[in-house]
Amino acid sequence: MNAGFEQVRLFDFLCEHTPSKSRVMALIGTFDIPRSLAAVLTCKDKAHAHAAQRMLRRVLAARDATEGAESLRTLVAALPDAPGSSLRQAVAHAATGTWPAGTGILYVPVPEAGAQDEELEGREDAGASDEPDDTSAAASPDEARLKDLAGSVVRIAHLREFHITDEDTLVREAMSQGWEPLPASDLTEDDPRDLVGAVMTLSDSDSWIAGAETLTDQSSARLLRVQDGDELADWSARPIRTDFTHGWRLGREHEEAAIDPEASTPTPDEETPDLVALFPVRECDCGGEGCEEGCWQFTPRTVDLLLTALSVLADQAYDDAEELGDRPVSDHDTGNWETFMRLPPLTFAANREWRRRMARAFDDLADDLERGTWPQPSCTAEEMALHLAIEDAPSYLDDIDESNDAHGRLPEHEDDYDWDMCSDLFFQDHDVLMLFNARFDGIEDPAGEVNQHFGIGDLRRNNWFEPFGNTPARDPGRGFRR
């Protein structure tokens, strides 16, 4: 009967009521042209029309005719033969998500410009009232800021990623928990079944999701502290950012291969450093008893992860420097700056050239490792760069496949991944970290009383690249890698 008719997408089912009858209609069409209404059935009982609409919506969402089998039998028994037969056909169409676009289609007119705004204004006027709004009374505990709360506040952030393996099973499971897809007017071409909404409904529980497999499930938690500049999310003037373990490939050559597969094979001038030869593991002379830090070894595995972190941070910093230019990073900045938002706030107003020099600081430390020497920060910028790299390095361990990864073939040692010892031995002091603490505001100024008392030195932004004087200085003509 429908042979030769074009099949178009079926978006939704709607009801229309008059004093004498009710109609059920199908909303059909495509995403790029005005949609149309096609008649499904007409009946006298408003309740029957509503029941048919709800049942058809469930079948459409599930793409499964059996989803409405029981309701269909009940409705067909209550309806006359003609609307009952039409309802059966509609169920069959709903199960496929398509509808035959035959003749007699009623096109929905596109509202003229401004008509929707006028309608909304009319609704607002109709709902306006001179009565006082009790909800705008004095601030309640729900409106408190972080400093107003007596107890501790813990912020927990979740990161979950799901691979949908069976859309129909996923949708049916979500519907069994009371979920309904978005109205047709809110659906988009890339998610016409509202799979995002279905997954969000099912992800509220900690159990596995039918029709999907979990790819990532991470949590991050910390105490909020007023003295660190924290604020509740609803009051925060800047976006809430949380660091999760991220799956960067190990090694600089892997990072480049992700961008350009041809770069995965090192050229003769760009060979992967032999970390085993550069950082040989030696036996400790003390025999294992009473061994102090003098026997600690910077092992090839530790070097590999630190080199990876420095290389990735350098590339991120170069990318961010190009995108930011001379624009300051502010508390209201909505950009996803992977490196510069992690620096102390006094650096947020730096220009492009300063940021490129910061990116080179990561490269300079990576060059130390590739030459077989411990990283030697020669200025404040390199100290900060090394702190960030030591913080990031442990996350790359999660991406290692010991059976076939180059990292897994490096010799193992009891000192592997001792990041606390790295932090203790690679720095002259940790003064630069005080710049993150709001209690020490102004401590960067060498003229300040506290700065002079502790002999901290000049930590102002423009002095970050000045050599310390007690470590080998970098070649001022070395240029930039990018």
N, C-alpha and C positions, 0 to 999 in steps of 0.2 A: 504493500500500500504506500510505503514511503520511498519506493524505488525512484532513483533519479533526483531526490531532494538532497541539497547540500547539508552536510552535518556541521553544525556550529557548536560552540561551547555553551554548556548549560551552567549558569552562574547561581541561580537561586529559584525558590518558589515563593510566590506572594499571594496574598488574599485580598479580595475586594468585596465589600458588603453593601447591599442596598436593603431597603425595608422588605423587599419581597424575595430576594435571593442572594446567594453568595457564590463567588467565583474563585477558583484557584488558577493561577497563571504561572508560566515559566518565564524567567528572565534569561534571555539567550543573546548571543552575538559574539563579538570579539573584543579585545582590549583596546583596539585602535579606532573603532567606529562606535556611534551611538548604539546602545543595546535595545532590544525589542522585547515585547511581551507576546507570548503565545498562549492561547487558551488551553487549559488542561481539562477542567470540568466545571459544571454549574450544578448547584444543588440548593435546596431550600433551607437546610439546617446549617446555621453558622458554626455550630460545634463540629459538624462533620467536615466542613471546609478547613477549619483550623487543624483538626486531627490529620487530615490528608496532607496539609502543608508541612506539619511537623514530621510526619512519617517520610515524606519525599525528601525533605532536607537531610534526614539521617541516612537515607539510602544514597543520596548524592555525595555526602561527606565520606561515607564508607566505600563508595563504589561497589556496593554489594547488595543485590536485591533481597537476600535473605535477612538483611538487617531490619526490614519492615514487614516481614512475612506475616507475623501474627496480626499486626495492625491492619495490613491489607485485607486479610480474610474478614476481619470484623467490619471494616468499612464497606467492602464489596457486598457483604450480606445486608448492610443497612441502606445502601444506595440503590436507586433504580438501575436497570441493566446498562443503559447508555453511559452514565457517568462512572459506573463501576468498571466498564470495559476501558474507558479512557484512563482511569486511574491505573489499571494494570499496565497499559502502554507507557504511561508516565514513569512508573517504577522501572520498567525496562530501560527507558532512556536515562533515567537518573543513575542507574547502575553503570552506565558507560560514560556519563559526564557530558553527553552530547545530545543534540536535539535536531530533528529534521526541519530545515528552514523552508517550509512550504509557503503557499500563498496565504493571504489573510493575516499577515504579521502587522501588529500595531507598533509603530516606532515610538520610542520615548523621546519627546522633544528635549533638546538641549536648552537649559535655562539661559536667558539672555544675560549679558554682562550686568552685574549689579543686582540682578533679581534675587539671588541667594542672600546677598548682604541685606537687602531690604526686608526679606522675610525674617532674617535673624534679628534685625532691629525691631521689627514688629513684635516678635516674641519677647524681646527684652522689655519693650514698653508695656506689653500686656502683663508681664510678670513683675513690673516695678511696683513698689509699695513704699508708703511713707512710714510704715511701722519700723521701729528700731530693730536691728539685727542682733539677736542675743549672742550669736556666735562670734561677734567682734568685741566681746568683752575683754577684760584684762587678760594679760598673757597667762596661759595655763602651763602646767609642768611640761606639756608636750612642746611648748614654744621656747623652752629653756635652751641656752647655749651651753657649750662644753664647760665654761667657767662657772656656770650656775649650778652644775650637778655635783652633789656631795660625794657620790661613789665613783668608782673607776668605770671607764667606758672602753669596751673592746670592739674593735672593728674587724669583721670577718668578711673576706671577699672570696668568691668562688669562681672558678674557671672550669667550664665543662664543655666538651665538644662531642657531638654524636654523629655517627654515620647512619643515615636512614637506609635500611636494607629492604624493608617491605612497607611501602606507604599504606596499603590497605590495612594491614595488621596494626600499624601505628595509630591510624585514625580510629579504628574500631576500639582499640584499647582506651584511647583518650575519651571517646564518646561514652564508654562504659563508666567513666569517672565523672560524667556530667559536663564534659567540654562540648562546646558548639563552635563551629568555624565562624570567622568574621563575616559580617554582612557582605554581600556581593560587591557593594560600592567601595569596600575597603580592601578587597583582594587585589593582588598585583599579578602581572603576567609571570613573574619568576616564582611565585608561590600561590598558585590558584586554589590550592586545597588547604591553605593556612597550616602548613606543616609546622611552621615556627610556633604557632599557638598550641598545637597538639603536643609538641616536644616540651614546651614550657609547662604545660599542665602535668605531664608525666614525670618531669624532672623534679617536681616538688618532693617526691619521695626518694629515698636513698636506694630503692630496689632497682634492678635492671629494667630497661624499657623494652617492651615487646615491639619488634619491628625495627629496632635500632641497636647499634653497638656503641659502647662508650669508647671514645678515642683518648680523651683527656679528662681527668678529674682531679683538680688541685684546689687547695684552700690556702689562704694566707690570713694570718691574724696578728694583731698587735694592739697594745694599749695606746689610747690617744692621750697626749700630754699638751696642756695649754702652753707650757714653757717651750715646747718644740714647735709652736705655731700651728698645732692641730686644731681642727674645728669639726663639729658635727656636719655630716654631708649636706643636710638641709640648709645649713648656714654658711657652708664653705664658699668662699669667693673664687676658688679655683677648682678645676676638675679633680676628682679623686683618682689617683693613680696608684696601682699596686703592681709590684714586680712578681711575675710567676716564672717558673722554670721554662725556658724557651728552647726550641729544638734546633739550635744552630749546628751546622756540621763542624766536626773537629778540624782544626788546622786551617791556616790561611789559604792553602790550596783548595780546600773543600769550600770555603766561603766564596772564592772566585769561581769555582766550578758551578756553583748554584746560579751565577749570573751568566757565565759563558762556559758551556761544556768543553770548549776547546782549550780552556785555560786549566783543565784538570791535570794535564800532563806537563810537569815542570820542564822548562827549557834549560839548556846547559847553563845559562846565566842566572837561572832562577830555580835552583835545586832546593828540595826540601832539606832543611838542616838535619844532620845526623846527631840527634840528641844523645844517643848512647856514647858517641865519641866525644861530644862536647862536654857532657856532664857524666863522666864515668863514676860508677858506684865503687867505693873503696871500703875495705874492711876497717872497722874501728879499732884503734890500737889499745883501747882500754879493756878489751875482752868482754865488754858487756856489763861489767860491774861498776857502779858509781859513775856511769856515763853522763857527762854533762852536755850542754848544747854545742861544745866544741866538736863533738862527733856527729852532729846532725848533718845530713846530706841533702842537698837540693837535687832531687832525683829526676831522671828523664821524664817520668810520668807527671810529676808536679810541674816541670818546665813546660811540657806539652800543653797542659790545660791553661797555664798562665799565658803562654804565647798565643793560644787561641783567643783568650779573653781580650788581650791587648789588641790583637789584629781586628777583631770584630768591633771593639769600641772605637778604634781609629776610623774604620769605614763608616760607622754610624756618625761619628763626629764630623767627618768630612761632608757626609750627606746633609746633616742638619745645618752645617755652616753655610752650605750653598742655598738651602731653602730659606733659612732665616735671614741671611744677609746681615744688614746692620740693625735689623728690627730687634728690639729688646724682648726677652722672655719675661712675661709678667704673670702675676697670680691669676689673671683672667685669661691667660693664653690657652687656646683650645687645641694647639698643635701637639702632635705626639712626638716631642723631641726626646729621642731615646737617650741622649747623653747630657745635654746642657740643662735639662730640668733636674738632673741629679747633682749638679754642682751647687755650692753655697749661693744664696740669693744675691750676694754682692757681685756675682759674675753675670747676672741676668741682663744687664745693660751693655754687655760687651759687644764689640762690632765684629764684622765678618773676619777681618784679619786676625783678631785675637782668637776667635774660635778655630781658625785654621791652624794657628800655632798650638792650640790645645790638642787638636787632632794629631799634630806632628809629635806631641809629647808621648802619646801612646806608641807611635811608630819608633821613636827613639829608644824607648824601653824594650820594645820587641827586638830592635837591632842588637841591644845588649845581649839578649838571650841567644840570638842567632850567631853571635860571635863566641858564645860559650862562657859568658861572664854573668855573674849575678846582676840583677837590675840595680842600677845606681841612680836614683833620682838626683838630678843636678840642679833642680829649681823647684819652686812650690808647685808649679803646674804638673811636673812629673810625679811629685809626691801624691797629688790628688789622683792622677791617672793610675798610679800603681794601687792606691787604695781601692778604686773602683774595679780594677782588674782582679785583685785578690777576692773581692766580694763576689764577682761574677764567675770566677773560674770553677768553683764546685758544681755549678749547674750543668756544665758540659759533660760531667761524668755520667749523667743519666742517658746520654745519647750514644754511649759506647757499646759496641758489639764486640765483646772480648774475643769471639771466635774468629772474626775476619777483619777487624779494624786494625789500622796501623798502630793505634795507641795500645791495643791489647797485646801487641807483639813486643812492646817495650818491657825491659826487665822490671820485676816487682821488687819493692823494698819496704821495710817497716816504716820508713819516713815518708812514704808516698802520701800526698795530699795533706800535709801538715801545714795548714794555712795560718794557724796561730803563730807558728814559728816563723813563717815567712813575714808576717806582720811585725814580729819582734825584731828580726834581723835585717830587714831591707830598708829601714828608716832610721834617721838620726833622732827624730821625735815625731809625735803625732799632733803637733800644734795646729796643723791646718784643719783638722777635724773639729776644732773648737768653733770654726766659722759656721757650722750648722746649728749651733746652740744659741737661741735667742738671748739667753742670760749673759752671753759674752759679746753682745752687740758693741761694735767699736773696737774690739780687741785687735783688729787688723792694723790699726794705726800705730806706728812705732813711737809716736809722741804721747800715746796714752799711758796712764800711770800703771795699769795692770800689765800692759805689754812690756813696759820697761822693767817692771819688778821681776817678771819671769824671763826676761831676755828673749822674747818671742821673735822679734824682728818684723820686717815689713811684709804683711800678708795682704796688702791692698792689691786689687785686681791688676793694675798696671805693672806691678812688680813681680808677678807670678813667674815670669820667664827670665828674671835676672839670676845669673849663676850664684850658687851658694858661696863659692870661693874655697871651700875645703874639699871639693870633689872635682874630678876632671870636667871641664866645660865642653859643651857640644861645639862642633864646627859651625860657625855662624853662616858659612856659605853652603851648607848641606842641602838647601832647598826643601821641596815638599814632594812626597810620593805621588800626590794627586793634585 
